[in-house]
Each structure stands twice: as C-alpha cells, then as structure tokens.
Amino acid sequence: MPTRFDTLSARLSSAWKPVKQPTAPRAYRCQCNRPVFFRNSQCLACKTALGYETDRAKLLPLKPGPTEDTWQRWDDTSDPPRLYRRCDNFDSASGCNWLVPVEADDAPALCTACRLNRTIPDAGNAEHQALWRRIETAKRRLVSQLLALNLPVKSRVGEDPERGLCFDFLASPPDGPRVMTGHADGVITLNIEEADDATRERIRAAMREPYRTLLGHFRHEVGHYYWDRLVRDTGWLASFRELFGDEQQDYAAALKANYEQGPPADWPQRFVSAYASMHPWEDWAETWAHYLHMVDTVDTALSFGIDADEVELDVEPWRTDALWRPDDPGAKSFLDFLNAWLELTAVLNEMSRSMGQHDFYPFVLPRVAVAKLQFIHLVVSGAPAPALLEPPPAETAAAAAPPAAAPPAEPATAP
C-alpha cells in the first residue's frame, strides 16, 4: 500500500508547478459540493452528517444506516452497505468525529485515535474538559498522518501491551509536583496546560523557543516512540549513530548541561533546533517532528491547489550532494519535496509577516539536518536498513558525521 509520501511525491512531480487543482487527502467536500474540513462533524451548509474514515483517510458525507445508530457513506449503493458507528467520544468534550467500522457485533466503541488514550482529564472539571478538546483535535491530526504513512499505530491499552502506544493527559496537582511532558516505553505524557494558549506562549517565551504548539509536542514525543520501534535493535542503529551521535551517552547529564550552559554556539549549523543539540535522542525527535511538519504541510498545500507557478524566490535549492544517500532510488523525489518545502515556507513566512505575525516556519535547515531528514524519510518509508546495503561513499559519510566530529559549519539556507 503506498504511503502518503509516495502519493505526495507523485503529485509534486506533476502538480507543484503546472497543475492547479485541489487534491485529497486534506481537502474534502460534502455531498452538496461545499468544502468541509478535517474537524467537522456536520456540513454547515446543508447539515449533512460527516465522519472521518481512517481506511480511506477521508472525511465522508454520511446518511443514516439501516439499523439504529449506524451510518453509511452518502454515495454507498452497495448491498449491504458498509456501516459505521460514531466513536463513543463523539458526545464527549473531545467531540471526536471519527468513525468505527461495524464489521462485527464486538466492534470497538472507540475509534483508532481514542483507543490510544490511557488517562483523560477529569470529566467534572469544565476547564480541563475544554483543554482536552484542543488536545484531541491536535492528536487526531497526528494519528491521521501516522496512519497515512503506514506507521504502526496500536494501543498499548488493549491492542498491543508490549509495543503499543498510549497517552496520559494529566494536570499538575495544586501542591505539586508539576507534570512533565515526555515519553517512556510507549507512554506519552502531556501536561494539559500545554493546551492553554496563554500558558504555552509564556513557556515558549521563557524558554526562548521559536515554536511551541500542541501538534508539535505530539510529533516530537511520538518521535521517541518510533525511535524505539523503528531504530533501536535494528539495522538502522549504526547509521543513526553516525548521523545523530551515540544515544548511549548519559541523558541526565546532557539535560543538566543543556539547562545550565545552553546549546553550543554553532548549533544553527548542525541541528534543526537548539533543543536538538542536547542529546542524540532529542536530535532525532526534533528532526522527526520537522519531517512530519513538512510532509503534512506540503500535502495540505497540494490538497488545496497551492503551487509555485507564479512565485519568484531567490532561494538556492538543495542538491543531491546534501543528502545522506544521494544514490538512493528515491533521492530525487525526496529532494523535490524538500525544495518544494523551501518555496512554500518562504511564501508562507511572508504572508505571516504581512499580518504582523511571527514567521509561519521560524527555522533554518542546515546541510547536516538535510541528511538527517532523508535518513528519517528512509526509515518511515520502510527502505532496507543500511546494514543490508553497501556502505555510503566516503564524502557522504564525512558530511553525515555526528556532532562531535562534524565538519566545518556551512552557511545555513533560509526557507
């Protein structure tokens, strides 16, 4: 089954420059042909019920099914039609609009995304419930992307207790200690105050971060989970250490040094963010989050027919010599995607500035990070692990050296 990136690459090669038309999967239309959006559960124009279906990765117009509390696609004329139920969290504060296929009497009550929850905020606290709704909106966006990329998404709660994923959404008690957002053995903990915009912005400013969002948190923390699933104990590990560094170094000591001394002065030439310079695990998670940001944003742009036909930008495109594996069969597709990202973010940054807002994408991709992004792309795409391939050319290996042995910094390329 092709992943979202496979589809995205094909569309970029044919649609980024010459064709202007909306394409799936982030642009949806109701049966009345008006646009509807990922979080909608009803068309505001014609009141048709809507629901997100994971197998098709689409928001579907619905009509009542033949039995109580069931739904079917508006255009489904099969006999019998495929039936769905609303996720049990549809009427909760989270307002989940995802569908559960009714394929047996024991069909789960919760959708794929909601089954990942292990702990949710107190139902008796109205403020916490409002924060939960924002959290779930961001989490569903994450899960829909993970599924589209064909990544393993199973609940640690009831589907895969050994290797699955789950979420604890917690509030800090009034008398402490403060809940820390993080990942451990497939459990992602999120302090629900991150869903409060004012609080999150205050933390972002205090920590001098250029970017801090709920979706960014999810993408970062799930990166740690997928490092455990896709890199640790696999043929990717040796090459990971060549690119990102040795994850066996003392994490607690690295964290302490980061908060006491700050990032190294040359971090912009070697990492996607200052926090990525703290430890190889954080470098992976930050770069992973960037990869997910890039794929979903370019995908969304193409879905709504945004292209670069009439845009003239003085941006130097990346060439294959910046890649970790320039000889990979998919190198050109990845490079096309990367350079489309540079064009798109340059335009979106200018649009944000025209509204007096912070840059849409307040980052600069250094050359070393480009190699790391391709590494992550190959892992996500299910490419053969490097241990099973010929070693990379000497010049590529040198460019991809770990931070401690990095070559002289090269000028960063602004998006």
C-alpha positions as a Markdown table, in Angstrom:
| # | Residue | x | y | z |
|---|---|---|---|---|
| 1 | Met | 0.0 | 0.0 | 0.0 |
| 2 | Pro | 1.5 | 3.4 | -1.0 |
| 3 | Thr | 2.2 | 5.7 | 1.9 |
| 4 | Arg | 1.2 | 9.3 | 2.0 |
| 5 | Phe | 4.7 | 10.3 | 1.0 |
| 6 | Asp | 4.6 | 8.1 | -2.1 |
| 7 | Thr | 1.4 | 9.9 | -3.2 |
| 8 | Leu | 2.8 | 13.2 | -2.2 |
| 9 | Ser | 5.9 | 12.7 | -4.4 |
| 10 | Ala | 3.9 | 11.7 | -7.4 |
| 11 | Arg | 1.7 | 14.8 | -7.0 |
| 12 | Leu | 4.7 | 17.1 | -6.5 |
| 13 | Ser | 6.3 | 15.9 | -9.8 |
| 14 | Ser | 3.1 | 16.6 | -11.7 |
| 15 | Ala | 1.2 | 19.2 | -9.8 |
| 16 | Trp | 3.5 | 21.6 | -7.9 |
| 17 | Lys | 4.3 | 23.7 | -10.9 |
| 18 | Pro | 2.0 | 23.0 | -13.9 |
| 19 | Val | -1.4 | 22.0 | -12.4 |
| 20 | Lys | -3.7 | 23.9 | -10.2 |
| 21 | Gln | -6.4 | 21.8 | -8.7 |
| 22 | Pro | -7.3 | 20.6 | -5.2 |
| 23 | Thr | -6.4 | 17.1 | -4.4 |
| 24 | Ala | -7.0 | 14.8 | -1.4 |
| 25 | Pro | -6.4 | 13.9 | 1.4 |
| 26 | Arg | -6.6 | 17.2 | 3.3 |
| 27 | Ala | -9.3 | 18.9 | 1.2 |
| 28 | Tyr | -12.8 | 17.4 | 1.5 |
| 29 | Arg | -16.2 | 18.2 | 0.1 |
| 30 | Cys | -19.6 | 17.4 | 1.3 |
| 31 | Gln | -22.2 | 15.7 | -0.9 |
| 32 | Cys | -23.5 | 19.2 | -1.6 |
| 33 | Asn | -20.1 | 20.0 | -3.1 |
| 34 | Arg | -19.2 | 22.6 | -0.5 |
| 35 | Pro | -15.8 | 22.4 | 1.2 |
| 36 | Val | -15.7 | 20.8 | 4.7 |
| 37 | Phe | -12.8 | 20.4 | 7.0 |
| 38 | Phe | -11.0 | 17.7 | 8.9 |
| 39 | Arg | -12.5 | 18.5 | 12.3 |
| 40 | Asn | -16.1 | 18.9 | 11.0 |
| 41 | Ser | -18.9 | 16.5 | 12.1 |
| 42 | Gln | -21.6 | 18.3 | 10.1 |
| 43 | Cys | -21.7 | 20.4 | 6.9 |
| 44 | Leu | -22.6 | 23.9 | 7.9 |
| 45 | Ala | -24.3 | 24.5 | 4.6 |
| 46 | Cys | -26.6 | 21.5 | 4.2 |
| 47 | Lys | -26.4 | 19.9 | 7.7 |
| 48 | Thr | -25.2 | 16.5 | 6.3 |
| 49 | Ala | -23.5 | 14.4 | 8.9 |
| 50 | Leu | -19.8 | 14.0 | 8.4 |
| 51 | Gly | -17.3 | 11.5 | 9.8 |
| 52 | Tyr | -13.6 | 10.7 | 9.3 |
| 53 | Glu | -12.8 | 7.2 | 8.0 |
| 54 | Thr | -9.3 | 6.0 | 8.5 |
| 55 | Asp | -9.1 | 3.4 | 5.8 |
| 56 | Arg | -9.8 | 6.0 | 3.2 |
| 57 | Ala | -8.2 | 8.8 | 5.1 |
| 58 | Lys | -11.2 | 10.9 | 4.1 |
| 59 | Leu | -13.9 | 13.0 | 5.8 |
| 60 | Leu | -17.1 | 11.3 | 4.5 |
| 61 | Pro | -20.6 | 12.7 | 4.0 |
| 62 | Leu | -22.9 | 10.3 | 5.8 |
| 63 | Lys | -26.6 | 9.2 | 5.9 |
| 64 | Pro | -28.3 | 7.0 | 8.4 |
| 65 | Gly | -27.8 | 3.3 | 8.1 |
| 66 | Pro | -30.4 | 0.6 | 8.1 |
| 67 | Thr | -30.1 | -0.1 | 11.9 |
| 68 | Glu | -30.2 | 2.3 | 14.8 |
| 69 | Asp | -27.1 | 4.4 | 15.5 |
| 70 | Thr | -25.4 | 3.3 | 12.3 |
| 71 | Trp | -24.2 | 5.4 | 9.4 |
| 72 | Gln | -23.2 | 4.7 | 5.8 |
| 73 | Arg | -21.4 | 6.8 | 3.1 |
| 74 | Trp | -23.7 | 9.1 | 1.3 |
| 75 | Asp | -22.9 | 7.6 | -2.0 |
| 76 | Asp | -22.7 | 4.0 | -0.9 |
| 77 | Thr | -25.1 | 2.0 | -3.1 |
| 78 | Ser | -23.7 | -1.5 | -2.3 |
| 79 | Asp | -26.0 | -4.1 | -0.8 |
| 80 | Pro | -25.4 | -4.4 | 2.0 |
| 81 | Pro | -23.6 | -1.1 | 2.6 |
| 82 | Arg | -20.6 | -0.8 | 4.8 |
| 83 | Leu | -21.8 | 0.5 | 8.1 |
| 84 | Tyr | -20.2 | 2.7 | 10.7 |
| 85 | Arg | -20.9 | 4.0 | 14.2 |
| 86 | Arg | -19.8 | 7.2 | 15.8 |
| 87 | Cys | -16.8 | 7.0 | 18.1 |
| 88 | Asp | -18.1 | 6.9 | 21.7 |
| 89 | Asn | -16.3 | 10.2 | 22.3 |
| 90 | Phe | -18.5 | 12.0 | 19.8 |
| 91 | Asp | -20.7 | 13.3 | 22.5 |
| 92 | Ser | -17.9 | 13.9 | 25.0 |
| 93 | Ala | -16.0 | 17.2 | 25.5 |
| 94 | Ser | -13.4 | 15.9 | 22.9 |
| 95 | Gly | -16.0 | 16.0 | 20.2 |
| 96 | Cys | -14.5 | 13.1 | 18.2 |
| 97 | Asn | -15.8 | 12.9 | 14.6 |
| 98 | Trp | -14.0 | 9.7 | 13.7 |
| 99 | Leu | -15.9 | 6.6 | 12.6 |
| 100 | Val | -15.7 | 3.0 | 13.8 |
| 101 | Pro | -16.5 | 0.3 | 11.1 |
| 102 | Val | -19.3 | -2.0 | 12.2 |
| 103 | Glu | -17.8 | -5.3 | 11.0 |
| 104 | Ala | -18.9 | -7.5 | 13.9 |
| 105 | Asp | -21.1 | -7.3 | 17.0 |
| 106 | Asp | -18.0 | -6.8 | 19.1 |
| 107 | Ala | -16.8 | -3.7 | 17.1 |
| 108 | Pro | -14.9 | -1.4 | 19.5 |
| 109 | Ala | -16.7 | 1.6 | 21.0 |
| 110 | Leu | -13.8 | 4.0 | 20.4 |
| 111 | Cys | -12.1 | 4.9 | 17.2 |
| 112 | Thr | -8.4 | 4.2 | 16.4 |
| 113 | Ala | -7.3 | 7.6 | 17.9 |
| 114 | Cys | -9.4 | 7.5 | 21.1 |
| 115 | Arg | -8.3 | 3.9 | 21.8 |
| 116 | Leu | -4.8 | 5.3 | 22.4 |
| 117 | Asn | -5.9 | 7.2 | 25.5 |
| 118 | Arg | -5.0 | 5.7 | 28.8 |
| 119 | Thr | -5.8 | 8.7 | 31.0 |
| 120 | Ile | -8.0 | 11.7 | 30.1 |
| 121 | Pro | -8.7 | 14.9 | 32.1 |
| 122 | Asp | -11.3 | 15.0 | 34.9 |
| 123 | Ala | -14.8 | 14.9 | 33.4 |
| 124 | Gly | -16.0 | 17.0 | 36.3 |
| 125 | Asn | -13.7 | 19.9 | 35.6 |
| 126 | Ala | -15.1 | 22.2 | 32.9 |
| 127 | Glu | -11.7 | 23.9 | 32.3 |
| 128 | His | -9.9 | 20.6 | 31.9 |
| 129 | Gln | -12.6 | 19.3 | 29.5 |
| 130 | Ala | -12.1 | 22.4 | 27.3 |
| 131 | Leu | -8.4 | 21.8 | 27.2 |
| 132 | Trp | -9.0 | 18.1 | 26.4 |
| 133 | Arg | -11.0 | 19.1 | 23.3 |
| 134 | Arg | -8.0 | 21.1 | 22.0 |
| 135 | Ile | -5.6 | 18.2 | 22.8 |
| 136 | Glu | -7.8 | 15.7 | 21.0 |
| 137 | Thr | -8.0 | 17.9 | 17.9 |
| 138 | Ala | -4.2 | 18.0 | 17.6 |
| 139 | Lys | -3.9 | 14.3 | 18.4 |
| 140 | Arg | -6.3 | 13.3 | 15.7 |
| 141 | Arg | -4.3 | 15.3 | 13.2 |
| 142 | Leu | -1.2 | 13.4 | 14.3 |
| 143 | Val | -2.8 | 10.0 | 14.2 |
| 144 | Ser | -4.3 | 10.5 | 10.8 |
| 145 | Gln | -0.9 | 11.3 | 9.5 |
| 146 | Leu | 0.8 | 8.3 | 11.1 |
| 147 | Leu | -1.8 | 6.0 | 9.6 |
| 148 | Ala | -1.4 | 7.6 | 6.2 |
| 149 | Leu | 2.4 | 7.0 | 6.4 |
| 150 | Asn | 1.7 | 3.3 | 7.2 |
| 151 | Leu | 3.4 | 3.6 | 10.6 |
| 152 | Pro | 2.3 | 1.1 | 13.3 |
| 153 | Val | -0.4 | 2.6 | 15.4 |
| 154 | Lys | -1.7 | 0.2 | 18.1 |
| 155 | Ser | -3.0 | 1.0 | 21.5 |
| 156 | Arg | -0.9 | -0.1 | 24.5 |
| 157 | Val | -4.1 | -0.2 | 26.5 |
| 158 | Gly | -5.8 | -3.1 | 24.8 |
| 159 | Glu | -4.3 | -3.9 | 21.4 |
| 160 | Asp | -0.5 | -4.3 | 21.9 |
| 161 | Pro | 0.5 | -4.1 | 25.6 |
| 162 | Glu | 4.2 | -4.8 | 24.8 |
| 163 | Arg | 4.9 | -2.5 | 21.9 |
| 164 | Gly | 1.8 | -0.2 | 21.6 |
| 165 | Leu | 1.4 | 3.5 | 22.2 |
| 166 | Cys | -0.8 | 5.3 | 24.7 |
| 167 | Phe | -1.4 | 8.8 | 26.1 |
| 168 | Asp | -1.8 | 10.1 | 29.6 |
| 169 | Phe | -3.3 | 13.7 | 29.7 |
| 170 | Leu | -2.6 | 15.0 | 33.2 |
| 171 | Ala | -2.9 | 18.1 | 35.2 |
| 172 | Ser | -0.4 | 19.2 | 37.8 |
| 173 | Pro | -1.8 | 19.0 | 41.4 |
| 174 | Pro | -2.1 | 22.3 | 43.1 |
| 175 | Asp | 0.6 | 21.4 | 45.6 |
| 176 | Gly | 3.0 | 19.9 | 43.0 |
| 177 | Pro | 4.9 | 18.3 | 41.6 |
| 178 | Arg | 4.5 | 19.6 | 38.1 |
| 179 | Val | 3.5 | 17.1 | 35.4 |
| 180 | Met | 6.3 | 16.8 | 32.8 |
| 181 | Thr | 5.5 | 16.2 | 29.2 |
| 182 | Gly | 7.6 | 13.3 | 27.8 |
| 183 | His | 7.8 | 9.7 | 26.6 |
| 184 | Ala | 8.7 | 6.5 | 28.4 |
| 185 | Asp | 8.3 | 3.0 | 27.0 |
| 186 | Gly | 5.4 | 3.8 | 24.7 |
| 187 | Val | 3.6 | 6.1 | 27.2 |
| 188 | Ile | 3.4 | 9.7 | 26.1 |
| 189 | Thr | 2.5 | 12.1 | 29.0 |
| 190 | Leu | 1.2 | 15.5 | 28.2 |
| 191 | Asn | 0.7 | 18.3 | 30.8 |
| 192 | Ile | -2.8 | 19.6 | 29.8 |
| 193 | Glu | -1.7 | 23.2 | 30.5 |
| 194 | Glu | 0.0 | 23.0 | 27.1 |
| 195 | Ala | -3.5 | 23.3 | 25.6 |
| 196 | Asp | -3.9 | 26.7 | 27.2 |
| 197 | Asp | -2.6 | 29.2 | 24.6 |
| 198 | Ala | -1.5 | 31.9 | 27.1 |
| 199 | Thr | 0.3 | 29.4 | 29.3 |
| 200 | Arg | 2.0 | 27.7 | 26.4 |
| 201 | Glu | 3.1 | 31.1 | 24.9 |
| 202 | Arg | 4.5 | 32.1 | 28.3 |
| 203 | Ile | 6.6 | 28.9 | 28.5 |
| 204 | Arg | 7.7 | 29.4 | 24.9 |
| 205 | Ala | 9.0 | 32.9 | 25.6 |
| 206 | Ala | 10.6 | 31.9 | 28.8 |
| 207 | Met | 12.5 | 29.1 | 27.1 |
| 208 | Arg | 13.3 | 31.2 | 24.1 |
| 209 | Glu | 11.8 | 28.8 | 21.7 |
| 210 | Pro | 10.7 | 29.9 | 18.2 |
| 211 | Tyr | 7.9 | 27.4 | 18.0 |
| 212 | Arg | 5.7 | 25.6 | 20.6 |
| 213 | Thr | 2.3 | 24.0 | 19.7 |
| 214 | Leu | 0.2 | 21.1 | 20.8 |
| 215 | Leu | 0.8 | 19.4 | 17.5 |
| 216 | Gly | 4.5 | 20.0 | 17.7 |
| 217 | His | 4.5 | 18.3 | 21.2 |
| 218 | Phe | 2.7 | 15.3 | 19.8 |
| 219 | Arg | 5.0 | 15.0 | 16.8 |
| 220 | His | 8.2 | 15.3 | 19.0 |
| 221 | Glu | 7.1 | 12.9 | 21.6 |
| 222 | Val | 5.9 | 10.3 | 19.2 |
| 223 | Gly | 9.3 | 10.5 | 17.5 |
| 224 | His | 10.8 | 9.0 | 20.7 |
| 225 | Tyr | 8.3 | 6.2 | 20.5 |
| 226 | Tyr | 9.1 | 5.4 | 16.9 |
| 227 | Trp | 12.9 | 5.5 | 17.6 |
| 228 | Asp | 12.2 | 2.6 | 19.9 |
| 229 | Arg | 10.1 | 0.8 | 17.3 |
| 230 | Leu | 12.0 | 1.5 | 14.1 |
| 231 | Val | 15.6 | 2.2 | 15.0 |
| 232 | Arg | 16.6 | 0.6 | 18.3 |
| 233 | Asp | 17.7 | -3.1 | 17.9 |
| 234 | Thr | 17.5 | -2.8 | 14.0 |
| 235 | Gly | 20.0 | -2.4 | 11.2 |
| 236 | Trp | 19.4 | 1.4 | 11.3 |
| 237 | Leu | 21.1 | 1.8 | 14.6 |
| 238 | Ala | 24.7 | 2.1 | 13.4 |
| 239 | Ser | 23.9 | 4.7 | 10.8 |
| 240 | Phe | 21.7 | 6.6 | 13.3 |
| 241 | Arg | 24.8 | 6.9 | 15.5 |
| 242 | Glu | 26.9 | 8.1 | 12.6 |
| 243 | Leu | 24.4 | 10.9 | 11.8 |
| 244 | Phe | 22.9 | 11.8 | 15.2 |
| 245 | Gly | 25.5 | 10.6 | 17.7 |
| 246 | Asp | 25.7 | 7.8 | 20.3 |
| 247 | Glu | 22.4 | 7.7 | 22.2 |
| 248 | Gln | 24.2 | 5.7 | 25.0 |
| 249 | Gln | 25.7 | 8.9 | 26.4 |
| 250 | Asp | 24.3 | 10.0 | 29.8 |
| 251 | Tyr | 20.9 | 11.6 | 29.1 |
| 252 | Ala | 20.6 | 13.1 | 32.6 |
| 253 | Ala | 24.0 | 14.7 | 32.3 |
| 254 | Ala | 23.2 | 16.1 | 28.9 |
| 255 | Leu | 19.9 | 17.5 | 30.1 |
| 256 | Lys | 21.6 | 19.2 | 33.1 |
| 257 | Ala | 24.3 | 20.7 | 30.8 |
| 258 | Asn | 21.7 | 22.0 | 28.4 |
| 259 | Tyr | 19.8 | 23.9 | 31.1 |
| 260 | Glu | 22.9 | 25.1 | 32.9 |
| 261 | Gln | 25.1 | 26.1 | 29.9 |
| 262 | Gly | 22.6 | 26.3 | 27.0 |
| 263 | Pro | 23.2 | 24.9 | 23.5 |
| 264 | Pro | 26.5 | 25.1 | 21.7 |
| 265 | Ala | 27.1 | 28.4 | 19.9 |
| 266 | Asp | 27.2 | 26.7 | 16.5 |
| 267 | Trp | 24.0 | 24.7 | 16.9 |
| 268 | Pro | 22.3 | 26.5 | 13.9 |
| 269 | Gln | 24.8 | 25.0 | 11.6 |
| 270 | Arg | 24.2 | 21.4 | 12.8 |
| 271 | Phe | 20.7 | 21.0 | 14.1 |
| 272 | Val | 17.1 | 21.8 | 13.3 |
| 273 | Ser | 16.6 | 23.5 | 16.7 |
| 274 | Ala | 18.6 | 24.4 | 19.8 |
| 275 | Tyr | 16.9 | 21.6 | 21.8 |
| 276 | Ala | 18.1 | 19.1 | 19.2 |
| 277 | Ser | 21.7 | 19.7 | 20.2 |
| 278 | Met | 21.0 | 18.4 | 23.7 |
| 279 | His | 21.3 | 14.7 | 23.1 |
| 280 | Pro | 21.0 | 12.3 | 20.0 |
| 281 | Trp | 17.6 | 11.2 | 21.1 |
| 282 | Glu | 16.3 | 14.8 | 21.1 |
| 283 | Asp | 18.0 | 15.5 | 17.8 |
| 284 | Trp | 16.1 | 12.5 | 16.4 |
| 285 | Ala | 12.8 | 13.6 | 17.9 |
| 286 | Glu | 13.1 | 17.2 | 16.8 |
| 287 | Thr | 14.1 | 16.2 | 13.2 |
| 288 | Trp | 11.3 | 13.6 | 13.2 |
| 289 | Ala | 8.8 | 16.3 | 14.2 |
| 290 | His | 10.1 | 18.5 | 11.4 |
| 291 | Tyr | 9.7 | 15.7 | 8.9 |
| 292 | Leu | 6.1 | 15.3 | 9.9 |
| 293 | His | 5.5 | 19.1 | 9.8 |
| 294 | Met | 6.9 | 19.2 | 6.3 |
| 295 | Val | 5.0 | 16.3 | 4.9 |
| 296 | Asp | 1.7 | 17.3 | 6.3 |
| 297 | Thr | 2.1 | 21.0 | 5.3 |
| 298 | Val | 3.1 | 20.3 | 1.7 |
| 299 | Asp | 0.4 | 17.7 | 1.5 |
| 300 | Thr | -2.2 | 20.2 | 2.7 |
| 301 | Ala | -0.9 | 22.9 | 0.2 |
| 302 | Leu | -1.3 | 20.5 | -2.7 |
| 303 | Ser | -4.7 | 19.4 | -1.4 |
| 304 | Phe | -6.0 | 22.9 | -1.8 |
| 305 | Gly | -4.3 | 23.6 | -5.1 |
| 306 | Ile | -1.5 | 25.8 | -3.8 |
| 307 | Asp | 1.5 | 25.7 | -6.2 |
| 308 | Ala | 4.5 | 27.9 | -7.0 |
| 309 | Asp | 3.8 | 28.7 | -10.6 |
| 310 | Glu | 3.9 | 32.5 | -10.3 |
| 311 | Val | 6.3 | 32.7 | -7.3 |
| 312 | Glu | 9.8 | 34.0 | -7.9 |
| 313 | Leu | 12.1 | 33.3 | -5.0 |
| 314 | Asp | 15.8 | 33.8 | -4.5 |
| 315 | Val | 16.2 | 30.5 | -2.7 |
| 316 | Glu | 19.1 | 28.2 | -3.6 |
| 317 | Pro | 17.7 | 24.7 | -3.9 |
| 318 | Trp | 19.3 | 21.8 | -2.2 |
| 319 | Arg | 21.2 | 19.4 | -4.4 |
| 320 | Thr | 21.8 | 15.7 | -4.1 |
| 321 | Asp | 25.2 | 16.2 | -2.5 |
| 322 | Ala | 23.5 | 17.4 | 0.6 |
| 323 | Leu | 21.7 | 14.1 | 1.1 |
| 324 | Trp | 22.7 | 11.2 | 3.3 |
| 325 | Arg | 22.3 | 8.7 | 0.4 |
| 326 | Pro | 22.4 | 10.7 | -2.8 |
| 327 | Asp | 22.4 | 7.4 | -4.7 |
| 328 | Asp | 19.1 | 6.2 | -3.2 |
| 329 | Pro | 16.5 | 5.4 | -5.9 |
| 330 | Gly | 14.1 | 7.9 | -4.3 |
| 331 | Ala | 16.7 | 10.6 | -3.8 |
| 332 | Lys | 15.2 | 12.9 | -6.5 |
| 333 | Ser | 11.7 | 12.6 | -5.2 |
| 334 | Phe | 12.9 | 13.5 | -1.7 |
| 335 | Leu | 14.9 | 16.4 | -3.0 |
| 336 | Asp | 11.9 | 17.7 | -5.0 |
| 337 | Phe | 9.8 | 17.5 | -1.8 |
| 338 | Leu | 12.5 | 19.3 | 0.2 |
| 339 | Asn | 12.8 | 22.1 | -2.3 |
| 340 | Ala | 9.1 | 22.5 | -2.6 |
| 341 | Trp | 9.1 | 22.9 | 1.2 |
| 342 | Leu | 11.7 | 25.8 | 0.9 |
| 343 | Glu | 9.5 | 27.6 | -1.7 |
| 344 | Leu | 6.3 | 27.1 | 0.3 |
| 345 | Thr | 7.6 | 28.2 | 3.6 |
| 346 | Ala | 9.3 | 31.3 | 2.1 |
| 347 | Val | 5.9 | 32.4 | 0.8 |
| 348 | Leu | 4.0 | 31.5 | 4.0 |
| 349 | Asn | 6.6 | 33.4 | 6.1 |
| 350 | Glu | 6.0 | 36.5 | 4.0 |
| 351 | Met | 2.2 | 36.1 | 4.4 |
| 352 | Ser | 2.6 | 35.8 | 8.2 |
| 353 | Arg | 4.7 | 38.9 | 8.2 |
| 354 | Ser | 2.1 | 40.8 | 6.2 |
| 355 | Met | -0.4 | 40.0 | 9.0 |
| 356 | Gly | 2.1 | 41.2 | 11.7 |
| 357 | Gln | 2.5 | 37.6 | 12.9 |
| 358 | His | 5.6 | 35.5 | 13.8 |
| 359 | Asp | 7.1 | 33.5 | 10.9 |
| 360 | Phe | 5.0 | 30.5 | 9.9 |
| 361 | Tyr | 8.2 | 28.4 | 9.8 |
| 362 | Pro | 10.8 | 30.1 | 12.2 |
| 363 | Phe | 13.6 | 27.6 | 11.4 |
| 364 | Val | 16.6 | 27.3 | 9.1 |
| 365 | Leu | 17.6 | 23.9 | 7.8 |
| 366 | Pro | 21.4 | 23.4 | 7.9 |
| 367 | Arg | 23.1 | 21.0 | 5.5 |
| 368 | Val | 23.6 | 18.3 | 8.2 |
| 369 | Ala | 19.9 | 18.4 | 9.0 |
| 370 | Val | 19.0 | 17.7 | 5.4 |
| 371 | Ala | 21.0 | 14.4 | 5.6 |
| 372 | Lys | 19.2 | 13.5 | 8.8 |
| 373 | Leu | 15.8 | 14.3 | 7.3 |
| 374 | Gln | 16.5 | 11.9 | 4.4 |
| 375 | Phe | 17.5 | 9.2 | 6.9 |
| 376 | Ile | 14.2 | 9.6 | 8.7 |
| 377 | His | 12.4 | 9.6 | 5.4 |
| 378 | Leu | 14.0 | 6.3 | 4.5 |
| 379 | Val | 13.1 | 4.8 | 7.9 |
| 380 | Val | 9.5 | 5.9 | 7.6 |
| 381 | Ser | 9.3 | 4.6 | 4.0 |
| 382 | Gly | 10.4 | 1.1 | 5.0 |
| 383 | Ala | 13.6 | 1.2 | 3.0 |
| 384 | Pro | 16.1 | -1.6 | 3.6 |
| 385 | Ala | 18.3 | -0.8 | 6.7 |
| 386 | Pro | 21.8 | 0.4 | 5.9 |
| 387 | Ala | 23.3 | -2.7 | 7.4 |
| 388 | Leu | 21.9 | -4.6 | 4.5 |
| 389 | Leu | 23.2 | -2.2 | 1.9 |
| 390 | Glu | 26.6 | -1.1 | 0.6 |
| 391 | Pro | 28.3 | 1.5 | 2.9 |
| 392 | Pro | 27.8 | 5.1 | 1.8 |
| 393 | Pro | 30.5 | 6.9 | -0.1 |
| 394 | Ala | 33.3 | 8.4 | 2.0 |
| 395 | Glu | 32.3 | 12.0 | 1.2 |
| 396 | Thr | 28.7 | 11.3 | 2.3 |
| 397 | Ala | 29.8 | 9.7 | 5.5 |
| 398 | Ala | 32.0 | 12.7 | 6.3 |
| 399 | Ala | 29.1 | 15.1 | 5.8 |
| 400 | Ala | 26.9 | 13.0 | 8.0 |
| 401 | Ala | 29.4 | 12.7 | 10.9 |
| 402 | Pro | 28.0 | 13.1 | 14.4 |
| 403 | Pro | 28.1 | 16.5 | 16.1 |
| 404 | Ala | 31.3 | 15.8 | 18.0 |
| 405 | Ala | 33.2 | 15.2 | 14.7 |
| 406 | Ala | 31.2 | 17.5 | 12.4 |
| 407 | Pro | 33.0 | 19.1 | 9.5 |
| 408 | Pro | 33.4 | 22.9 | 9.5 |
| 409 | Ala | 29.9 | 24.5 | 9.6 |
| 410 | Glu | 28.5 | 25.6 | 6.3 |
| 411 | Pro | 26.2 | 28.6 | 5.8 |
| 412 | Ala | 22.6 | 27.7 | 6.6 |
| 413 | Thr | 19.9 | 28.0 | 3.9 |
| 414 | Ala | 16.9 | 30.0 | 5.0 |
| 415 | Pro | 13.5 | 28.7 | 3.9 |
